[in-house]
Protein backbone atom coordinates (compact mmCIF):
# COMPACT_ATOMS: atom_id res chain seq x y z
CA UNK A 1 0.00 0.00 0.00
CA UNK A 2 1.31 3.42 -0.88
CA UNK A 3 1.65 5.90 1.93
CA UNK A 4 -0.16 9.20 1.73
CA UNK A 5 3.01 11.00 0.61
CA UNK A 6 3.48 8.61 -2.32
CA UNK A 7 0.05 9.25 -3.87
CA UNK A 8 0.37 11.62 -6.83
CA UNK A 9 -2.11 14.10 -8.24
CA UNK A 10 -3.41 13.22 -11.70
CA UNK A 11 -1.99 15.15 -14.66
CA UNK A 12 -4.19 17.55 -16.68
CA UNK A 13 -4.46 14.99 -19.50
CA UNK A 14 -5.58 12.30 -17.04
CA UNK A 15 -8.07 14.71 -15.45
CA UNK A 16 -9.63 15.56 -18.82
CA UNK A 17 -9.86 11.90 -19.80
CA UNK A 18 -11.38 10.99 -16.43
CA UNK A 19 -14.04 13.73 -16.64
CA UNK A 20 -14.99 12.68 -20.16
CA UNK A 21 -15.25 9.04 -19.06
CA UNK A 22 -17.17 10.00 -15.93
CA UNK A 23 -19.75 11.96 -17.91
CA UNK A 24 -20.34 9.05 -20.28
CA UNK A 25 -20.46 6.45 -17.50
CA UNK A 26 -22.78 8.55 -15.32
CA UNK A 27 -25.22 8.94 -18.23
CA UNK A 28 -25.21 5.19 -18.81
CA UNK A 29 -25.65 4.43 -15.11
CA UNK A 30 -28.72 6.69 -15.11
CA UNK A 31 -30.30 4.55 -17.83
CA UNK A 32 -29.62 1.19 -16.17
CA UNK A 33 -32.22 -0.80 -14.31
CA UNK A 34 -31.34 -0.39 -10.63
CA UNK A 35 -32.63 -3.91 -9.96
CA UNK A 36 -29.70 -5.42 -11.85
CA UNK A 37 -26.83 -6.44 -9.63
CA UNK A 38 -24.51 -7.00 -12.58
CA UNK A 39 -24.10 -5.30 -15.93
CA UNK A 40 -22.34 -6.50 -19.02
CA UNK A 41 -19.73 -4.23 -20.53
CA UNK A 42 -17.75 -4.65 -23.70
CA UNK A 43 -14.06 -3.93 -24.11
CA UNK A 44 -13.92 -2.13 -27.45
CA UNK A 45 -10.39 -3.20 -28.40
CA UNK A 46 -11.08 -6.93 -27.96
CA UNK A 47 -14.89 -7.04 -28.30
CA UNK A 48 -14.80 -9.14 -25.14
CA UNK A 49 -17.88 -8.86 -22.93
CA UNK A 50 -17.55 -9.13 -19.17
CA UNK A 51 -20.05 -8.94 -16.33
CA UNK A 52 -19.27 -6.38 -13.66
CA UNK A 53 -21.13 -5.84 -10.38
CA UNK A 54 -23.15 -2.63 -10.61
CA UNK A 55 -21.64 -1.54 -7.30
CA UNK A 56 -18.13 -1.75 -8.82
CA UNK A 57 -19.23 0.30 -11.83
CA UNK A 58 -20.65 2.98 -9.53
CA UNK A 59 -17.36 2.96 -7.61
CA UNK A 60 -15.49 3.41 -10.90
CA UNK A 61 -17.72 6.40 -11.70
CA UNK A 62 -16.81 7.96 -8.35
CA UNK A 63 -13.10 7.33 -8.95
CA UNK A 64 -13.35 8.98 -12.38
CA UNK A 65 -15.18 11.99 -10.93
CA UNK A 66 -12.61 12.55 -8.17
CA UNK A 67 -9.71 12.00 -10.59
CA UNK A 68 -11.29 14.45 -13.04
CA UNK A 69 -11.39 17.05 -10.25
CA UNK A 70 -7.64 16.64 -9.87
CA UNK A 71 -7.77 14.90 -6.52
CA UNK A 72 -5.44 11.99 -5.79
CA UNK A 73 -7.25 8.80 -4.84
CA UNK A 74 -6.33 5.58 -3.13
CA UNK A 75 -8.44 2.46 -2.74
CA UNK A 76 -7.97 0.43 0.41
CA UNK A 77 -10.02 -2.65 1.29
CA UNK A 78 -11.83 -1.89 4.54
CA UNK A 79 -10.42 -4.89 6.44
CA UNK A 80 -6.83 -4.05 5.49
CA UNK A 81 -4.39 -3.98 8.37
CA UNK A 82 -1.82 -1.21 8.33
CA UNK A 83 1.38 -0.43 10.18
CA UNK A 84 1.65 2.07 13.01
CA UNK A 85 3.65 4.40 10.73
CA UNK A 86 0.95 4.37 8.03
CA UNK A 87 -1.78 4.91 10.64
CA UNK A 88 0.14 7.81 12.18
CA UNK A 89 0.48 9.45 8.75
CA UNK A 90 -3.25 9.04 8.12
CA UNK A 91 -4.17 10.62 11.44
CA UNK A 92 -1.47 13.28 11.22
CA UNK A 93 0.50 12.48 14.34
CA UNK A 94 3.82 10.92 15.27
CA UNK A 95 4.24 7.16 15.45
CA UNK A 96 5.07 7.30 19.20
CA UNK A 97 1.86 9.26 19.84
CA UNK A 98 -0.12 6.70 17.85
CA UNK A 99 1.44 3.86 19.88
CA UNK A 100 0.37 5.70 23.04
CA UNK A 101 -3.20 5.89 21.68
CA UNK A 102 -3.12 2.16 20.93
CA UNK A 103 -1.82 1.27 24.39
CA UNK A 104 -4.49 3.50 26.01
CA UNK A 105 -7.18 1.58 24.09
CA UNK A 106 -8.25 4.53 21.94
CA UNK A 107 -7.80 2.48 18.76
CA UNK A 108 -8.09 -1.33 18.61
CA UNK A 109 -5.06 -3.23 17.31
CA UNK A 110 -3.52 -6.67 17.11
CA UNK A 111 0.05 -7.75 17.56
CA UNK A 112 1.92 -9.86 15.04
CA UNK A 113 5.06 -10.82 16.88
CA UNK A 114 6.42 -7.51 18.17
CA UNK A 115 4.60 -5.45 15.52
CA UNK A 116 1.26 -3.75 16.02
CA UNK A 117 -1.29 -3.88 13.20
CA UNK A 118 -4.35 -1.66 13.00
CA UNK A 119 -7.41 -2.13 10.81
CA UNK A 120 -7.84 0.67 8.29
CA UNK A 121 -11.49 1.04 9.28
CA UNK A 122 -10.52 1.51 12.96
CA UNK A 123 -8.06 4.28 12.04
CA UNK A 124 -10.73 6.02 9.94
CA UNK A 125 -13.30 5.65 12.74
CA UNK A 126 -10.87 7.25 15.21
CA UNK A 127 -10.09 10.06 12.76
CA UNK A 128 -13.82 10.70 12.25
CA UNK A 129 -14.38 10.73 16.02
CA UNK A 130 -11.56 13.24 16.50
CA UNK A 131 -12.89 15.50 13.72
CA UNK A 132 -16.32 15.46 15.37
CA UNK A 133 -14.83 16.31 18.76
CA UNK A 134 -12.84 19.17 17.21
CA UNK A 135 -15.97 20.48 15.52
CA UNK A 136 -17.95 20.38 18.78
CA UNK A 137 -15.16 22.15 20.67
CA UNK A 138 -15.02 24.89 18.03
CA UNK A 139 -18.77 25.39 18.29
CA UNK A 140 -18.50 25.62 22.10
CA UNK A 141 -15.66 28.13 21.75
CA UNK A 142 -17.66 30.27 19.33
CA UNK A 143 -20.71 30.20 21.63
CA UNK A 144 -18.54 31.18 24.59
CA UNK A 145 -17.05 34.08 22.61
CA UNK A 146 -20.52 35.25 21.56
CA UNK A 147 -21.82 35.08 25.14
CA UNK A 148 -18.89 37.12 26.43
CA UNK A 149 -19.52 39.78 23.79
CA UNK A 150 -16.34 39.36 21.76
CA UNK A 151 -18.28 39.70 18.51
CA UNK A 152 -20.08 42.92 19.50
CA UNK A 153 -18.87 46.05 17.78
C-alpha positions in Angstrom: 0.0 0.0 0.0 1.3 3.4 -0.9 1.6 5.9 1.9 -0.2 9.2 1.7 3.0 11.0 0.6 3.5 8.6 -2.3 0.1 9.2 -3.9 0.4 11.6 -6.8 -2.1 14.1 -8.2 -3.4 13.2 -11.7 -2.0 15.2 -14.7 -4.2 17.6 -16.7 -4.5 15.0 -19.5 -5.6 12.3 -17.0 -8.1 14.7 -15.5 -9.6 15.6 -18.8 -9.9 11.9 -19.8 -11.4 11.0 -16.4 -14.0 13.7 -16.6 -15.0 12.7 -20.2 -15.3 9.0 -19.1 -17.2 10.0 -15.9 -19.7 12.0 -17.9 -20.3 9.0 -20.3 -20.5 6.5 -17.5 -22.8 8.6 -15.3 -25.2 8.9 -18.2 -25.2 5.2 -18.8 -25.7 4.4 -15.1 -28.7 6.7 -15.1 -30.3 4.6 -17.8 -29.6 1.2 -16.2 -32.2 -0.8 -14.3 -31.3 -0.4 -10.6 -32.6 -3.9 -10.0 -29.7 -5.4 -11.9 -26.8 -6.4 -9.6 -24.5 -7.0 -12.6 -24.1 -5.3 -15.9 -22.3 -6.5 -19.0 -19.7 -4.2 -20.5 -17.7 -4.7 -23.7 -14.1 -3.9 -24.1 -13.9 -2.1 -27.5 -10.4 -3.2 -28.4 -11.1 -6.9 -28.0 -14.9 -7.0 -28.3 -14.8 -9.1 -25.1 -17.9 -8.9 -22.9 -17.6 -9.1 -19.2 -20.0 -8.9 -16.3 -19.3 -6.4 -13.7 -21.1 -5.8 -10.4 -23.1 -2.6 -10.6 -21.6 -1.5 -7.3 -18.1 -1.8 -8.8 -19.2 0.3 -11.8 -20.6 3.0 -9.5 -17.4 3.0 -7.6 -15.5 3.4 -10.9 -17.7 6.4 -11.7 -16.8 8.0 -8.3 -13.1 7.3 -9.0 -13.3 9.0 -12.4 -15.2 12.0 -10.9 -12.6 12.5 -8.2 -9.7 12.0 -10.6 -11.3 14.5 -13.0 -11.4 17.0 -10.3 -7.6 16.6 -9.9 -7.8 14.9 -6.5 -5.4 12.0 -5.8 -7.2 8.8 -4.8 -6.3 5.6 -3.1 -8.4 2.5 -2.7 -8.0 0.4 0.4 -10.0 -2.7 1.3 -11.8 -1.9 4.5 -10.4 -4.9 6.4 -6.8 -4.0 5.5 -4.4 -4.0 8.4 -1.8 -1.2 8.3 1.4 -0.4 10.2 1.7 2.1 13.0 3.6 4.4 10.7 0.9 4.4 8.0 -1.8 4.9 10.6 0.1 7.8 12.2 0.5 9.4 8.7 -3.3 9.0 8.1 -4.2 10.6 11.4 -1.5 13.3 11.2 0.5 12.5 14.3 3.8 10.9 15.3 4.2 7.2 15.4 5.1 7.3 19.2 1.9 9.3 19.8 -0.1 6.7 17.9 1.4 3.9 19.9 0.4 5.7 23.0 -3.2 5.9 21.7 -3.1 2.2 20.9 -1.8 1.3 24.4 -4.5 3.5 26.0 -7.2 1.6 24.1 -8.2 4.5 21.9 -7.8 2.5 18.8 -8.1 -1.3 18.6 -5.1 -3.2 17.3 -3.5 -6.7 17.1 0.1 -7.7 17.6 1.9 -9.9 15.0 5.1 -10.8 16.9 6.4 -7.5 18.2 4.6 -5.5 15.5 1.3 -3.8 16.0 -1.3 -3.9 13.2 -4.4 -1.7 13.0 -7.4 -2.1 10.8 -7.8 0.7 8.3 -11.5 1.0 9.3 -10.5 1.5 13.0 -8.1 4.3 12.0 -10.7 6.0 9.9 -13.3 5.7 12.7 -10.9 7.3 15.2 -10.1 10.1 12.8 -13.8 10.7 12.2 -14.4 10.7 16.0 -11.6 13.2 16.5 -12.9 15.5 13.7 -16.3 15.5 15.4 -14.8 16.3 18.8 -12.8 19.2 17.2 -16.0 20.5 15.5 -17.9 20.4 18.8 -15.2 22.2 20.7 -15.0 24.9 18.0 -18.8 25.4 18.3 -18.5 25.6 22.1 -15.7 28.1 21.8 -17.7 30.3 19.3 -20.7 30.2 21.6 -18.5 31.2 24.6 -17.1 34.1 22.6 -20.5 35.3 21.6 -21.8 35.1 25.1 -18.9 37.1 26.4 -19.5 39.8 23.8 -16.3 39.4 21.8 -18.3 39.7 18.5 -20.1 42.9 19.5 -18.9 46.1 17.8 
